[in-house]
Amino acid sequence: MSNVIEQQRICTIRPKVLFKLIETHFPHQNVSFKVNVPSPDIGGMTLLESSILVSLVKLTDAQNLFEFGTFMGATTLLLAENTPPNAHIVTLDLPQDYASHTAHQTQDVLKDGHANDAFLTHTFASHGARCIQRADASVQGKVTQVLENSLDLDVNARGYKGQFDFVFVDGGHAYNIVKRDTENAYRMLKPDGVVVWHDYASTIHDEVTTFLDEHSEGRTIVHVANTMIAFELHGRFKHLLDSAL
Ligand SMILES: C[S@@+](CC[C@H](N)C(=O)[O-])C[C@H]1O[C@@H](n2cnc3c(N)ncnc32)[C@H](O)[C@@H]1O
């Protein structure tokens, strides 16, 4: 049976394609990963998504990682706890005072993408990245938090050009933000690396799906079934999936 479920412009693969590659790449070891019990709050990733993210990190041996959208820091923690001690994760979210400029709506947060984004932004501004705050010093030492609107991010001025093995796009979900974050992800990526997006095929953040469907023309962007993760492999990783499909 084929491991490709849908062969559209963005093809959908089964999660086991990546798990099979993990077996092939690490034939003599049990590959485990550390993960917190998922938060009951909205905005987090599922266990399956966490395992996909860690699989991509391990398959590409990513050591310099960038995350758009820190929120509680659950994924920052996941990345920090599943990378070598010398790995570094830069995670960016809005300045603390930004939420005062946004409407905080509690109704429709599970139905409307903009209300959901306003809720996430407000929650981050009120509570900060609690998973990072509560982490051990060894984990905190691997993380740099940046508080800046990603629309204002100057990749050159920050010294981020071509610095990262892994860029996770999971900040604002409006079309213009995903587009800008994606453009910057490519600027920040090393020649060999992976860009990962969250919220592809989300039932509420449809602008992420619209953007990625358009953007995928002429590219190989892959969606993982039963998750909202899509990714694009670059350089020497471009054909990583070939043997598993
Ligand atoms: C879905 S949450 C991130 C979840 C996190 N990556 C995780 O997996 O746990 C999205 C975050 O993006 C932030 N955000 C929204 N618009 C942004 C922007 N323009 N610049 C930076 N961060 C933004 C929000 O404040 C929110 O905390």
The ligand as a Gaussian input file, in Angstrom:
#p B3LYP/6-31G(d) Opt

LIG

0 1
 C       -0.274000      28.997000      17.989000
 S        0.580000      30.049000      19.071000
 C        2.192000      29.317000      19.065000
 C        2.223000      27.937000      19.656000
 C        3.610000      27.401000      19.906000
 N        4.451000      27.443000      18.710000
 C        3.504000      25.968000      20.391000
 O        3.611000      25.042000      19.566000
 O        3.294000      25.758000      21.583000
 C        0.840000      31.492000      18.114000
 C        1.660000      32.563000      18.813000
 O        2.055000      33.502000      17.799000
 C        2.074000      34.784000      18.362000
 N        1.963000      35.784000      17.285000
 C        0.852000      36.157000      16.606000
 N        1.156000      37.117000      15.707000
 C        2.487000      37.344000      15.824000
 C        3.387000      38.235000      15.175000
 N        2.994000      39.076000      14.219000
 N        4.695000      38.221000      15.556000
 C        5.112000      37.366000      16.517000
 N        4.306000      36.485000      17.172000
 C        3.008000      36.484000      16.815000
 C        0.899000      34.810000      19.347000
 O        1.098000      35.792000      20.349000
 C        0.909000      33.364000      19.882000
 O        1.566000      33.281000      21.126000

